[in-house]
Amino acid sequence: MPGVVLVVGSYNEDHVWTADELPAPGATRLGTYASGPGGKGFNQAVAAARAGARTGFLTALGEDAAAASARSLAADEGIELLADVHPALPSGTAGIFVDASGRNVITVAPGANAALSPEFVRTARPAFAGADVVLAQLEVAPAAVHAALALARETGAITILNPAPANAPTTPALLALADILTPNETEFAALLARHAGQTVDAGSLHALDAVELHALCQSLHPATWVITLGGHGAFVSHAPGKDRGDGNLDYRVPAHAATPVDTTGAGDAFSGALAAALAAAPEAPFHDAVAFAARFAARSTERHGAALAMPRRAELDG
């Protein structure tokens, strides 16, 4: 039986320009253009659904073409959409520039995402009560994320917080509601600076001694941390006494080989696949879920786009 994942987060209409190099300030580059669905929340919902979970997606939308697209795409993916509608606001959008090696820079206009209300979240209690895992990020109103994770705790779901983007506000109270956190290296460095007053170089985080990195994780919040480190794989840190069947409190998981063409959404692929794996087999060793998520995320980088670049479970099993 597949598990049930409820994703609380953003929907954006992505506008993507691809060129040989990212444009420097004041420069113009020739390239190609495409548009499609995105937003960290929707990316993660599609990832969870394609990884095999029965998936719900709670978000905020305007009343525009992007909102109509969100509804249609969710239906196509078998995702139950729960939308807080704000007619006076546009749905979220993002401008994404991608170079020939797959690197990207992104600007997001939140639109309705910023208006997702705690009150609407609480009206969706039945969806939370039916979920094995609730996954949230920080591209929607922080109060709504707090309400979602608190409600998930009340209803007995595993709570996962992807603390992204790195400049999004977080509080100790919000971190405390997460059973599992999935930052990338930049997001983890931002959390250390914000909550522990420590400055670390995000680019060299992978080279830190495991004992030191484990201590840094648990100093922020005693929970399970999965720091995604790009080509250097992932680092897992469990709170004392809660190793989730792994037998070790900290370890590294290697990256899977890939030929990336677009890394947009890779972190979302990882979080969504991790949620699906945990929902399907919550008693299995946590390492199994992380290894599956790493394979899933690697495959997602081999296609252009975000939500629609997510692989399907059969592609990984084949």
Buried (B, 14 or more C-beta within 10 A) or exposed (E): EBBBBBBBBBBBBBBBBBBEEBBEEEEEBEBEEEBBBBBBBBBBBBBBBBBBBBBBBBBBBBBBEBBEBBBEBBEEBEBBBBBBBBEEBBBBBBBBBBBEEBBBEBEBBBBBBBBBBBEBBBEBEEBBBBBBBBBBBBBBBBBBBBBBBBBBBEBEBBBBBBBBBBEBEBEEEBBEBBBBBBBBBBBBBBBBEBBEEEEBEBEEBBEBEBEEBBEBBBEBBBBBBBBBBBEBBBBBBBBEEEBBEBEEBBBBBEBBEBEBBBBBBBBBBBBBBBBBBBBBEBEBBBBBBBBBBBBBBBBBBBBBBBBBBBBBBEEBEE
